[in-house]
Amino acid sequence: MSVEQTEHDGPLIPKPPLTLPALRQAVAAVAPSRLPEFFESMQRAFVEAGEQGSVTPIRMFYRHWGVIVEIERHPQIARRLHAAERALDSEHAAVRERAIREAGEIVRAAHSEVERG
């Protein structure tokens, strides 16, 4: 193990299935401060599904939170994303552009991983 690596470089938890109980447990494990947001998002999704007569809002909720968990369960990736988010406030355009690219790459990779199941 190199100096830069730690035992926490791997995922903190296994990749959860995209189900309500599994995602709730995963959010509680990797991003507990986001649980209120998770529950609000869940409520909106189920209300919209009822209003639309469609499961699409629920599927989008699962995918959205699956991506968040996919990022947060990898501490190094989450740190990179959070650093990129902070860099978006930079007064330097080049720093902001790098941050946008970095965040985009991280989110696209997480989306791809969630899509693969």
N, C-alpha and C positions, 0 to 999 in steps of 0.2 A: 504494500500500500504506500503510495507516494505521500509526500508531506502535504500536498494540496488535497488529497483524498481523505475522507473519514469514513467510518462505518455507516454514516448517514447519507452517503452519496447515492445510494440506491433508493428505490421507492420506499416511503415510510409505511405504506400499506399496499396490499395487492389491489389490482385494478378491479373496482366493483362493477357488478352488472348495473345496467341502467334501469333500476327499479327504485321505487320510493324508499323502502326500508334501507336498501344498500347505500343509496346516495346520501340519505340522512345520516347514517352511521359514518360514512366516509367524510362528509363535511364536518361532522363533530370531531373526527380524528385529526384532520389535516388543516381545517380552517374554522375552529369553533366560534370565532368572533363573527363569522358570516352566517350562523344559523338563523338569526332573525330575518336576514335578507332571503335565505333559502325558503323559510316558511311563508313569507310575503309573496315571493315568486311562485311558490306552489299554489297558494290560494288564488292568485291571479290566473294562473294557467287553468285551474279546474273551473273557475267561473267562466273564463273565455270559452273553454271547451263546451260547457253547458249552453252558453249563449249562441255559439256557432253550430252546435250539434256536430262537433268534429273533435277527434282525438289529436289533431295537429298541435294545438297549444300545449298539450301534455307531453307529446313527443319532443317538442322544442324545449320545454322545461328540462326534460331528462338530458337532452343533448347539451344544453347550456351548462347545467351543473356537472355533467360528465366531463366537460372540457375544464371547468374550474378545478375539479378534483384531480384530473389528469396532470394539470400543471402543479398544483399544490402538493401532490404526493411525492414529487421530486424536488427536494429542497434547493438544489443548485439551479434548477430551471425556474422555480418560483422566485428565487433571489434575483436572477437575471431579469425576469419580467418586472418585478417591483422596482429594480434599478432603472429599467427603461421607462417605466411609468413616471418615476421622479424626474428623469432627464427631459421629459416632455415639457417641463416648466422652464427649461434653460433659455437664457436670452440668446444663445448661439444657434443659428439655424442648422448648422452641420451636426451639432449634438442632438437636436430634435429629430433631424432626418435619420440619424443612426438609431435613435431610440424607437422611432416608428418602424424601421426595418426589423430591428431586433424583436420588438413586441409582435409584429406581424408573423415573423418566422416561428416564434414560440407558440402563438395561438393556432397557426395553420397546422403545425406538427401535432398539437394536442387534438385538434379537430380530426385529423387523419387517424390518429390512434383510437379515438372514440368511435369513429366510423367503422374501423376494422373490427371492433367488438372485442 
